[in-house]
């Protein structure tokens, strides 16, 4: 693949034309063949994430350094996310210690505008710890305290540390996993990385580099400098001095990063870390720079008017203390070789270069005419030497491969990590490309080209469901634990025990008579947290008392569980014909999903598919937060059942939810021979009678309604799947009727907040359960702040939400406060 006909000899300022969406990352990858060090200035952090994943897919050996901008507003009263701070610090440390490997630095317009600490600050606040070398434990603790690390009982987040006797757990900022340092006197005996979720060790490492946990360190030197600079800048008679007092008391307050310049003698530019780097500017860079500078000035001017309830001004530093001007940014570029990406066409001239790229294939008109794009894709093999299909996930790639195989089973789509040097003529890769194109004889076709699927954000590392269940059993010293064989004990510590020349992390549990039990952490499932109580007698190891109490409890549980066992046994022994549905049409139906499924969604869908094809009755609980994709699982289950010739009933607690489901179902089933009907109080009685007759005759395959569907007057022709949305909203009598139905059909329950009995049955295995704990790829993480009333922050939040088409709710503690709050909001956003 040759994006350029020969080596591009770049001048001081260059424009690279014909770089449309999807080609920009390939352009950077190609330029990296000729230049060892490149910095790419992208429009925003979303582009940064996509670029990082794309480059890693093209070549995992590239040294990629990410330097994101703060995720808070300019002159904000809230601090940036600690993970963002960790990424920034780690990036600066890596740039200071850069080797000879090919390196791509990814940053944003917002990042280069910000002033940052000088390299000497990073060096002075760094420490290297090695196995077998002397390191006094108290000196390490002092280093962590002075360099922005927070002490916690259990390390889970960036810049945290904890102490357990001769063991120190630390999470270096920006690193993927924390480390566990085991001391033997004043010598480091071992260093192990471990999983922050389940606290299990991953592997041994020889050394670890620690760098500052923040861009601001609260040590005596920096605090004295802050106090001196603060007094020079602010008049204590008109400004709020709570910040001054908090920092003097060595307290890290929310929003302290906005006063970065007061803690350092001098700040510098990110470009001072980038010696001999080629600079590549993203498309529309100039517009992004103008907008960012305009935002900074807007927030600055808004903060100038901000006065607290005591009539004191906000401690606002000048813009130039935190941000560079446009003129200064251009001056930095004057010292570098700069290449600007441009999507327009242009003839090659002395200072301009044109990429050897042609437009890809447009399938839009085919989809609009109802044609199958897969057939057209297969036909393209006759005129193109090689076709590379890019998808956003492995699940989507497998779906495309199965659709191609269904049309032509002689075609095999091969999987290649680096697809350009392989002789195969049709290749599939997981690569976040937005739009297809053609280079030389290679045609790139994207998932979005084929199906019109919305391009989602790259996947981030997610917590798996089983780890999530373990995460909630995190322990603190003194917790009462119940061991399945030995009874109630008290957790004392986590210790490393050597047995048969094998070292293991063990929970030390104390029992009556000071008996000790060392339980390996890999067997943590043998213990559970004791429910409640203060004066609890610990069990004695080897005593029969615990076994006797356990036998009594088992007998009582058995009596209570008789009815549940009968229902479960009837369902387990029931044998039905496995569903037989057209797989090709099912794949086509799945491809209409406009988002990239999350890992948990894929797992839940697979669970439901296996249940329906097993020949047994399904009784599965899908548990996930609002907006996490439970409805998509119901849609696919309904398709499999309805296309197999059976009926589906979906019961929702409210008419509004019914309307929503009906709209979603009709949109997704458009073009398939499935009739969907609605039964609720909004349906006229004459229409209702017709719909009930159609349900009885089987003319309606999918019926969606409220609890009225549970009426005994409604007779189904061949009901095979009952979907219950939010079971907790139904009454006792309705649940009893549902219980009687469960022995004769598939049941799928969707809920965000399962009732305790339903959840317990699922956890106990009486009912199957699938957890969706990861948000969709287009859903941002929820951040919660507790702060004083801030007019500037409120105004910006409201404007941002209105701009994206969302809704804002302002909740007041008292009814009498509503008029006052209404008037305030009205004045903020007329």
C-alpha positions in Angstrom: 0.0 0.0 0.0 1.5 3.3 -1.1 -0.3 6.5 0.0 2.6 8.5 -1.6 4.3 7.8 -4.9 7.7 8.4 -3.2 9.1 9.8 0.0 7.4 13.1 0.9 10.1 15.7 1.4 8.2 18.0 3.7 9.1 21.7 4.0 8.5 24.1 6.9 4.7 24.3 6.2 2.9 21.7 4.1 -0.7 20.8 3.2 -1.6 17.2 2.5 -4.7 17.1 0.3 -7.2 14.4 -0.4 -7.3 13.2 3.2 -11.0 12.4 3.7 -12.5 10.7 6.8 -11.0 7.3 7.3 -7.7 8.0 5.5 -6.2 10.4 8.0 -4.9 7.6 10.3 -3.4 5.7 7.3 -1.7 9.0 6.3 0.0 9.3 9.7 1.0 5.6 9.5 2.5 6.1 6.1 4.4 9.2 7.1 5.8 7.2 10.1 7.7 5.1 7.5 9.9 8.2 6.8 9.9 10.0 10.1 10.7 8.5 13.5 8.9 11.0 15.7 5.5 12.5 15.0 3.0 14.5 17.0 -0.6 14.6 15.8 -2.7 17.5 17.1 -6.3 16.3 16.9 -9.6 18.3 17.3 -10.8 16.6 20.4 -10.4 13.6 22.8 -12.8 11.4 20.9 -10.6 11.7 17.8 -7.6 11.0 20.0 -9.1 7.7 21.2 -10.0 6.6 17.7 -6.5 7.4 16.4 -4.8 5.5 19.2 -6.8 2.4 18.6 -6.5 2.6 14.8 -2.7 3.0 14.9 -2.4 0.2 17.4 -4.4 -2.0 15.0 -2.1 -1.2 12.1 1.0 -1.9 14.0 1.0 -2.8 17.7 4.8 -2.1 18.0 4.4 1.6 17.5 5.2 3.6 20.7 1.9 5.6 21.1 1.8 8.3 23.7 -1.5 9.9 24.5 -1.6 13.4 26.0 -5.3 14.4 26.5 -6.7 17.7 27.7 -8.4 18.2 31.0 -12.1 17.1 30.8 -13.4 20.0 32.8 -14.3 23.5 31.7 -11.9 26.4 31.6 -11.7 28.2 35.0 -13.9 25.4 36.4 -14.6 24.8 40.1 -14.2 21.1 39.5 -11.1 19.1 39.0 -10.3 17.0 36.0 -10.8 13.2 36.1 -7.9 11.6 38.0 -7.4 9.1 35.1 -7.0 12.0 32.7 -4.4 13.6 35.0 -2.6 10.2 35.3 -2.5 9.9 31.5 -1.0 13.4 31.1 1.7 12.8 33.8 2.7 9.4 32.4 2.9 10.9 28.9 5.3 13.7 30.1 7.5 11.1 31.9 7.7 8.9 28.8 8.6 11.9 26.6 11.4 12.8 29.0 12.8 9.2 28.8 12.1 8.7 25.1 14.1 6.0 23.4 14.9 5.4 19.7 11.7 3.6 18.8 9.2 5.0 16.3 6.9 7.3 18.3 3.6 8.9 17.7 2.3 11.4 20.2 -1.4 12.0 20.1 -2.7 15.3 21.6 -5.5 17.7 21.1 -6.1 21.4 20.4 -7.1 21.9 24.1 -3.9 20.3 25.3 -1.5 22.4 23.4 -3.3 25.6 24.6 -2.7 24.6 28.2 0.4 25.6 30.1 2.0 22.6 31.9 4.8 22.0 34.5 8.4 21.9 33.2 10.3 18.7 32.8 12.4 19.3 35.9 9.2 19.1 38.0 8.5 15.6 36.6 12.1 14.5 37.1 12.3 15.8 40.7 9.0 14.1 41.6 9.9 10.7 40.1 11.3 7.5 41.8 12.5 4.1 40.5 12.0 1.1 42.7 13.8 -2.2 41.8 13.6 -5.7 43.2 16.7 -6.6 45.3 17.7 -3.0 45.8 17.5 -1.0 49.1 14.4 1.1 49.6 13.3 2.2 53.0 9.6 1.7 53.3 9.0 4.9 55.2 10.9 6.8 52.5 8.6 5.4 49.9 5.5 6.4 51.9 6.9 9.9 52.4 7.5 10.2 48.6 3.9 9.1 47.9 2.5 11.6 50.4 4.5 14.5 49.0 3.8 13.8 45.4 0.0 13.7 45.1 -0.9 10.1 46.0 -3.9 9.5 48.3 -3.9 6.8 51.0 -6.9 4.4 50.9 -7.8 1.1 52.4 -7.9 -0.7 49.0 -6.2 0.6 45.9 -8.5 0.8 42.9 -7.9 4.1 41.1 -4.9 6.1 39.8 -2.6 7.8 42.3 -3.8 5.7 45.3 -1.7 3.7 47.7 -2.4 1.5 50.7 -0.2 -0.1 53.4 -0.6 -3.6 54.9 2.3 -4.2 57.2 5.4 -4.9 55.0 3.3 -4.6 51.8 2.5 -1.4 49.9 0.0 -1.3 47.1 0.4 1.7 44.6 -1.4 2.7 41.5 1.0 4.8 39.4 -0.9 7.5 37.5 -1.7 6.5 33.9 -0.6 2.8 34.3 -2.9 0.0 33.4 -2.6 -1.9 36.7 -1.4 -1.1 40.2 1.6 -2.8 41.8 2.1 -4.6 45.1 5.6 -4.1 46.7 6.7 -6.6 49.3 9.5 -5.5 51.6 12.0 -7.7 53.4 13.5 -5.2 55.9 14.9 -2.3 53.9 15.1 -4.4 50.7 12.4 -4.8 48.0 11.7 -8.5 48.0 9.2 -8.6 45.1 7.0 -6.3 42.9 3.8 -7.7 41.4 1.2 -6.1 39.2 -2.4 -7.0 40.3 -5.9 -6.5 39.1 -7.6 -3.5 40.7 -11.0 -5.1 40.5 -10.5 -8.5 42.2 -7.1 -7.7 43.8 -5.5 -10.9 42.4 -1.8 -10.8 41.3 -1.1 -10.8 37.6 2.7 -11.3 37.4 6.1 -10.3 38.7 8.0 -7.3 37.4 11.6 -6.3 38.1 11.1 -2.5 38.6 8.5 0.2 38.6 8.7 3.9 37.9 6.7 6.3 40.1 6.0 9.8 38.9 3.9 12.6 40.5 0.3 11.8 41.1 -0.8 15.3 40.0 0.4 18.4 38.2 0.4 20.0 41.6 2.2 18.6 44.7 1.2 19.8 48.1 4.5 19.8 49.9 6.0 22.6 52.1 7.9 24.2 49.2 5.0 24.4 46.8 2.6 25.5 49.5 4.9 28.4 50.4 5.2 29.4 46.8 1.4 29.3 46.4 0.9 31.5 49.5 3.4 34.0 48.2 1.9 34.2 44.7 -1.6 34.2 46.0 -1.0 37.3 48.2 0.6 39.1 45.2 -2.4 38.3 43.0 -5.5 38.6 45.2 -6.8 41.2 47.6 -8.2 39.4 50.6 -10.7 42.1 51.2 -12.7 41.4 47.9 -11.8 37.8 47.1 -12.9 34.5 48.7 -9.9 33.3 50.8 -11.2 29.8 51.6 -8.8 28.4 48.9 -5.8 30.1 50.6 -6.7 28.5 54.0 -7.3 25.0 52.6 -4.0 24.9 50.7 -2.2 26.2 53.8 -3.7 23.3 55.7 -2.4 21.0 53.0 -5.9 20.1 51.7 -6.4 19.3 48.0 -9.6 21.2 47.2 -11.8 20.5 44.2 -10.8 22.7 41.2 -7.2 23.3 42.5 -5.8 22.7 39.1 -7.1 26.0 37.9 -4.4 27.7 40.1 -1.5 25.6 38.6 0.6 28.7 37.9 0.6 29.7 41.6 2.3 26.4 42.5 5.2 26.7 40.0 7.9 29.3 39.4 7.2 28.9 35.7 5.0 26.9 33.3 5.9 25.7 29.9 4.5 24.5 26.6 3.9 20.9 25.6 6.1 21.5 22.5 9.1 21.9 24.8 8.8 18.2 25.4 8.8 17.5 21.7 12.3 17.9 20.3 12.8 16.9 16.6 9.1 16.0 16.2 7.2 16.4 12.9 3.9 18.1 13.6 0.7 16.9 11.9 -2.5 19.0 12.3 -5.9 17.4 12.1 -8.5 18.4 9.5 -10.3 21.6 10.5 -7.6 22.3 13.0 -7.8 26.1 12.6 -11.6 26.2 13.3 -11.1 24.0 16.4 -8.4 26.3 17.7 -10.6 29.4 17.1 -13.5 27.8 18.9 -11.4 26.6 21.8 -9.9 30.1 22.4 -13.3 31.7 22.1 -14.7 29.2 24.7 -11.8 30.1 27.1 -12.5 33.8 26.8 -16.2 33.3 27.3 -15.7 31.3 30.5 -13.2 33.9 31.7 -15.6 36.8 31.2 -18.4 34.8 32.8 -16.3 34.1 35.9 -15.4 37.7 36.3 -19.1 38.4 37.1 -19.2 35.5 39.6 -19.8 36.5 43.2 -20.4 34.1 46.1 -23.2 34.5 48.7 -20.9 36.5 51.0 -20.3 39.0 48.2 -16.7 37.9 47.6 -15.3 37.6 44.0 -14.2 34.3 42.5 -10.4 33.9 42.6 -9.8 34.3 38.9 -6.4 34.2 37.4 -5.6 36.0 34.1 -6.1 33.9 31.0 -2.4 34.1 30.1 -1.5 32.4 33.4 -3.1 29.1 32.2 -3.4 29.3 28.4 -1.3 30.3 25.4 -2.6 32.8 22.8 -3.1 32.0 19.2 0.0 34.0 18.3 2.1 32.0 20.8 0.9 28.7 19.3 1.8 29.8 15.8 5.3 30.8 17.1 5.7 27.3 18.5 4.9 25.9 15.0 7.4 28.2 13.4 10.1 26.1 15.0 8.7 22.8 13.7 8.0 21.1 10.4 4.2 21.2 10.1 1.9 19.1 7.9 -1.8 20.1 7.8 -4.3 17.4 6.7 -7.0 18.7 4.2 -9.8 16.7 2.7 -10.1 18.9 -0.4 -8.7 18.0 -3.8 -5.7 20.1 -5.1 -3.1 19.8 -7.7 0.4 19.0 -6.5 2.5 22.1 -6.1 5.9 22.9 -4.4 4.6 23.0 -0.8 1.5 20.8 -1.2 1.1 17.0 -1.5 -1.8 14.9 -2.7 -2.5 11.5 -1.3 -2.9 8.6 -3.8 -6.5 7.9 -2.7 -9.7 7.4 -4.6 -13.3 7.3 -3.2 -14.7 4.1 -2.1 -18.0 2.3 -3.1 -21.3 3.9 -2.1 -24.0 1.4 -1.1 -26.5 4.0 0.0 -28.7 3.8 -3.2 -28.6 0.0 -3.1 -29.9 0.0 0.5 -32.6 2.6 -0.4 -33.8 0.3 -3.2 -34.0 -2.7 -0.8 -31.1 -4.4 -2.5 -28.7 -6.6 -0.5 -25.3 -4.9 -0.3 -23.6 -8.3 0.4 -24.4 -9.4 -3.2 -22.9 -6.2 -4.6 -19.8 -6.7 -2.3 -19.2 -10.2 -3.7 -19.5 -8.9 -7.2 -16.8 -6.3 -6.6 -14.2 -9.1 -6.3 -14.3 -9.4 -10.1 -12.9 -5.9 -10.6 -10.7 -5.4 -7.5 -7.5 -7.2 -6.6 -8.1 -7.1 -2.9 -11.0 -6.1 -0.6 -10.5 -5.3 3.1 -13.7 -5.2 5.2 -13.4 -3.2 8.4 -15.8 -3.6 11.3 -16.1 -1.9 14.7 -16.1 -5.2 16.7 -15.3 -8.9 16.3 -19.0 -9.7 16.6 -19.9 -7.4 13.7 -17.1 -8.9 11.6 -18.3 -12.5 12.3 -21.8 -11.4 11.3 -20.5 -10.0 7.9 -18.5 -13.1 7.3 -21.6 -15.3 7.9 -23.7 -13.2 5.5 -21.0 -13.6 2.8 -20.7 -17.3 3.4 -24.5 -17.7 3.2 -24.5 -16.2 -0.3 -21.3 -17.9 -1.5 -20.0 -20.7 0.6 -16.8 -20.9 -1.5 -15.7 -17.5 -0.3 -13.6 -17.4 2.8 -13.0 -14.1 4.6 -9.6 -14.4 6.3 -8.6 -12.6 9.5 -5.3 -10.8 9.4 -3.7 -8.5 12.0 -1.8 -6.6 9.2 -3.8 -7.3 6.0 -1.7 -5.5 3.3 1.0 -8.2 2.7 -1.3 -11.2 2.6 -2.2 -12.9 -0.7 -5.8 -13.3 0.3 -8.2 -11.3 -1.9 -10.9 -10.7 0.7 -9.9 -9.9 4.3 -11.8 -8.8 7.5 -10.2 -6.7 10.3 -11.5 -5.1 13.4 -10.6 -1.5 12.7 -12.6 1.7 13.6 -12.8 3.1 10.0 -15.6 5.6 9.3 -15.7 5.5 5.5 -14.3 3.3 2.7 -11.7 4.3 0.0 -9.3 2.9 -2.5 -5.5 2.9 -2.5 -3.7 1.3 -5.4 -5.7 -1.9 -6.1 -6.9 -2.3 -2.5 -10.6 -1.4 -1.8 -11.6 -0.6 1.8 -15.2 -1.2 2.7 -16.6 -0.4 6.1 -19.4 -1.7 8.2 -21.0 1.7 7.9 -20.7 1.6 4.1 -22.5 -1.8 4.0 -25.3 -1.3 6.5 -25.4 2.5 7.2 -24.5 1.7 10.9 -23.6 4.7 13.0 -19.9 4.9 13.8 -19.5 4.3 17.6 -16.7 5.2 20.0 -13.8 2.8 20.4 -14.3 0.2 23.2 -12.6 0.9 26.4 -11.5 -1.7 28.9 -14.6 -2.9 30.7 -15.4 -4.8 33.9 -16.8 -8.2 33.2 -19.9 -9.3 35.1 -18.1 -12.0 37.1 -15.5 -9.5 38.3 -18.2 -7.0 39.2 -19.8 -9.5 41.5 -16.4 -10.0 43.1 -15.8 -6.3 43.3 -18.7 -5.8 45.7 -17.1 -8.2 48.2 -14.0 -6.1 48.8 -12.8 -6.4 52.3 -11.7 -4.1 55.1 -9.8 -5.1 58.2 -12.1 -6.2 61.0 -14.9 -7.4 58.6 -16.8 -10.5 59.8 -16.6 -13.3 57.2 -18.5 -16.6 56.9 -16.4 -19.5 55.6 -18.5 -22.3 54.0 -16.8 -25.0 56.1 -15.5 -23.2 59.2 -18.1 -20.6 60.0 -17.8 -17.0 61.3 -14.3 -15.4 61.5 -12.8 -12.0 61.5 -10.7 -10.7 58.6 -7.3 -9.4 59.8 -5.0 -8.8 56.9 -3.7 -9.8 53.5 -0.4 -11.7 53.8 2.0 -13.5 51.4 2.5 -17.1 52.5 5.2 -19.3 51.1 4.3 -23.0 50.8 6.2 -25.6 48.8 8.3 -22.9 47.3 5.2 -21.2 46.0 4.2 -17.7 47.2 0.5 -17.0 47.5 -1.6 -14.0 48.6 -3.8 -15.2 51.5 -6.5 -13.7 53.6 -5.7 -14.1 57.3 -8.9 -14.9 59.2 -9.0 -15.1 63.0 -11.4 -17.5 64.8 -12.3 -18.2 68.4 -9.3 -18.9 70.6 -7.1 -16.9 68.3 -7.1 -19.7 65.7 -5.9 -18.6 62.3 -6.9 -19.6 58.8 -5.0 -18.6 55.7 -7.2 -18.6 52.7 -5.6 -18.2 49.2 -7.3 -15.2 47.4 -8.0 -17.5 44.4 -10.5 -19.3 46.8 -12.2 -16.2 47.9 -15.5 -17.6 46.8 -15.5 -19.8 49.9 -16.2 -16.8 52.1 -19.0 -14.2 52.2 -19.5 -11.1 54.3 -21.5 -11.7 57.5 -24.9 -9.9 57.4 -25.2 -7.8 60.5 -24.7 -7.7 64.3 -22.2 -6.3 66.8 -21.8 -8.9 69.5 -21.0 -11.9 67.4 -19.3 -15.0 68.8 -16.6 -16.3 66.5 -16.7 -20.0 65.6 -13.9 -22.3 66.7 -11.9 -24.1 64.0 -12.7 -27.9 64.1 -15.8 -27.4 66.2 -19.1 -29.1 65.2 -21.2 -26.1 66.3 -21.0 -24.4 62.8 -22.0 -27.6 61.0 -25.0 -28.1 63.3 -26.3 -24.5 62.7 -25.8 -24.9 59.0 -27.9 -28.2 59.0 -30.8 -26.4 60.8 -30.6 -23.5 58.2 -30.6 -26.0 55.3 -33.7 -27.7 56.7 -35.6 -24.4 56.8 -34.5 -23.4 53.4 -35.6 -26.7 52.0 -39.1 -26.3 53.4 -39.4 -22.8 51.9 -38.0 -23.9 48.5 -40.4 -26.8 47.9 -42.7 -24.8 45.6 -39.8 -23.2 43.7 -38.2 -26.6 43.2 -41.4 -28.1 41.7 -41.7 -25.2 39.2 -38.1 -25.4 38.3 -38.2 -29.2 38.0 -41.3 -29.0 35.7 -39.4 -26.5 33.5 -36.2 -28.5 33.5 -37.9 -31.7 32.5 -40.1 -30.1 29.9 -38.8 -30.9 26.4 -39.9 -28.7 23.4 -38.8 -28.5 19.8 -35.8 -26.2 19.4 -36.6 -23.1 17.4 -36.0 -23.2 13.7 -35.6 -19.8 12.2 -33.9 -18.5 8.9 -30.4 -17.7 10.1 -29.5 -15.5 7.1 -32.6 -13.3 7.7 -31.7 -13.2 11.5 -28.2 -11.9 10.6 -29.8 -9.2 8.3 -32.2 -8.3 11.2 -29.2 -8.0 13.6 -27.3 -5.7 11.2 -30.1 -3.1 11.5 -28.9 -2.4 15.1 -27.5 1.1 14.7 -24.9 0.8 17.5 -21.9 -1.3 18.3 -23.0 -3.9 20.9 -21.1 -3.9 24.2 -19.3 -7.0 25.4 -22.1 -7.7 27.9 -24.8 -7.3 25.3 -23.1 -9.8 23.0 -22.8 -12.2 25.9 -26.4 -11.8 26.9 -27.6 -12.2 23.3 -25.6 -15.4 23.1 -27.2 -16.7 26.3 -30.7 -16.1 25.0 -29.9 -17.7 21.6 -28.5 -20.8 23.3 -31.6 -21.0 25.6 -34.0 -20.9 22.6 -32.1 -23.4 20.6 -31.5 -25.8 23.5 -34.8 -27.7 23.4 -35.6 -26.6 27.0 -37.7 -23.8 28.4 -36.0 -20.5 29.0 -36.5 -18.5 32.2 -33.8 -15.7 32.0 -33.4 -12.4 33.8 -31.6 -9.6 31.9 -30.4 -7.1 34.4 -28.9 -3.8 33.3 -29.2 -0.1 33.8 -31.5 2.2 31.8 -30.2 2.7 28.3 -27.7 -0.3 28.4 -29.4 -2.2 25.6 -31.9 -4.6 27.2 -34.5 -3.9 24.5 -32.2 -5.1 21.7 -32.0 -8.5 23.4 -35.8 -8.6 23.5 -36.0 -7.7 19.8 -33.7 -10.5 18.7 -35.4 -13.0 20.9 -38.8 -11.9 19.5 -37.5 -12.3 15.9 -36.2 -15.8 16.5 -39.5 -16.9 18.0 -41.8 -15.1 15.6 -39.9 -16.3 12.5 -40.1 -19.8 13.9 -43.9 -19.6 13.6 -44.8 -18.9 17.2 -46.3 -15.9 19.1 -44.6 -13.4 21.4 -46.2 -11.3 24.1 -44.4 -8.3 25.6 -45.8 -6.9 28.8 -44.8 -3.4 30.1 -46.1 -1.6 33.2 -47.1 1.7 31.5 -48.9 2.7 28.3 -46.0 5.1 27.6 -43.5 2.3 27.7 -45.8 0.2 25.5 -45.9 3.0 22.9 -42.1 3.2 22.9 -41.8 -0.6 22.4 -44.3 -0.7 19.6 -42.5 2.1 17.8 -39.1 0.3 18.2 -40.5 -3.1 17.2 -42.3 -1.8 14.0 -39.2 0.1 12.9 -36.9 -3.0 13.3 -39.4 -5.5 11.8 -40.2 -3.4 8.8 -39.9 -5.6 5.7 -40.4 -8.9 7.5 -43.6 -10.9 7.4 -44.4 -10.2 11.1 -47.5 -8.4 12.3 -47.1 -6.4 15.5 -50.1 -5.2 17.5 -50.7 -3.1 20.6 -53.2 -3.5 23.4 -53.6 -0.7 26.0 -56.2 1.8 27.2 -55.4 4.1 24.2 -56.7 1.4 21.8 -60.4 1.8 21.0 -62.6 -1.1 22.1 -63.6 -1.9 18.5 -59.9 -2.1 17.5 -59.2 -4.0 20.7 -61.7 -6.7 19.8 -60.2 -7.1 16.3 -56.7 -7.4 17.8 -57.8 -10.0 20.3 -59.3 -12.1 17.5 -56.1 -11.8 15.5 -54.1 -13.0 18.5 -56.4 -16.0 18.9 -56.2 -16.9 15.2 -52.4 -16.3 15.1 -52.6 -13.5 12.5 -50.8 -11.3 15.1 -47.4 -12.8 15.8 -46.1 -10.1 18.3 -48.5 -8.5 20.8 -47.3 -5.6 23.1 -49.4 -4.3 25.9 -49.9 -3.5 29.6 -51.1 -5.8 32.3 -54.4 -6.2 30.3 -52.5 -8.9 28.3 -52.7 -11.0 31.5 -56.5 -11.2 31.2 -57.9 -14.7 30.9 -60.2 -13.4 28.2 -57.2 -13.2 25.8 -56.5 -16.5 24.1 -53.3 -17.1 22.3 -52.9 -19.3 19.3 -49.3 -20.4 19.9 -47.7 -18.3 22.5 -44.1 -19.4 23.0 -42.2 -16.3 24.5 -43.4 -14.0 27.3 -41.2 -10.9 27.7 -41.8 -9.0 31.0 -40.4 -5.5 31.2 -39.8 -4.2 34.7 -41.5 -7.1 36.7 -41.4 -5.2 39.9 -44.2 -2.9 38.7 -46.8 -5.7 38.5 -49.1 -6.6 41.4 -49.2 -9.8 43.4 -52.2 -11.4 41.6 -50.6 -10.6 38.3 -47.3 -12.2 39.4 -49.1 -15.3 40.5 -50.7 -15.6 37.0 -47.3 -15.1 35.5 -45.9 -17.9 37.7 -48.5 -20.3 36.3 -47.5 -19.4 32.8 -43.8 -20.1 33.3 -44.2 -23.8 33.3 -45.3 -23.8 29.6 -43.3 -21.2 27.7 -40.1 -19.3 27.4 -39.9 -16.3 29.8 -37.5 -13.3 29.4 -37.5 -10.7 32.2 -35.9 -7.2 31.6 -35.2 -5.0 34.6 -32.8 -2.4 35.9 -33.9 -2.9 39.6 -34.9 -6.6 40.2 -37.1 -7.3 43.2 -35.1 -9.2 45.9 -36.8 -12.5 45.4 -36.2 -12.4 41.6 -32.6 -11.5 42.1 -32.0 -14.1 44.7 -33.5 -16.8 42.5 -31.2 -15.7 39.7 -28.1 -15.7 41.9 -29.1 -19.1 43.3 -29.4 -20.6 39.9 -33.2 -21.2 40.0 -33.5 -18.7 37.2 -30.8 -17.9 34.6 -29.4 -14.4 34.7 -27.4 -12.2 32.3 -25.8 -9.0 33.5 -25.2 -5.9 31.3 -22.9 -3.8 33.4 -21.1 -1.8 30.6 -22.7 1.3 29.0 -23.2 1.5 25.2 -20.2 2.9 23.2 -22.0 6.2 22.6 -23.0 6.7 26.2 -20.7 9.0 28.3 -19.8 8.1 31.8 -21.9 9.8 34.5 -20.0 12.2 36.6 -21.5 13.5 39.9 -20.3 16.7 41.6 -21.4 18.1 45.0 -20.6 21.8 44.9 -21.9 25.2 45.8 -24.4 27.0 43.6 -22.4 28.1 40.5 -24.2 30.3 37.9 -21.5 29.9 35.3 -21.4 26.1 35.6 -25.2 25.9 35.5 -25.4 28.1 32.4 -22.8 26.1 30.5 -24.4 22.8 31.5 -27.8 23.9 30.4 -26.6 25.3 27.1 -24.5 22.2 26.3 -27.5 19.9 27.0 -29.9 22.0 24.9 -27.4 22.0 22.1 -27.2 18.2 22.0 -31.0 18.0 22.1 -31.3 16.7 25.7 -33.4 17.6 28.7 -32.5 19.3 31.9 -34.2 18.7 35.3 -33.6 21.0 38.2 -34.8 19.5 41.5 -35.5 21.8 44.4 -35.7 20.6 48.1 -38.8 22.7 48.9 -41.9 23.7 46.9 -41.5 27.3 48.0 -38.1 27.5 46.4 -39.4 26.7 42.9 -40.3 30.3 41.9 -37.0 31.7 43.0 -35.0 28.9 41.2 -37.2 29.4 38.1 -36.5 33.1 37.9 -32.7 32.4 38.4 -32.6 29.9 35.6 -34.7 32.2 33.4 -32.1 35.0 33.9 -29.2 32.6 33.2 -30.7 31.2 30.0 -33.3 33.7 28.7 
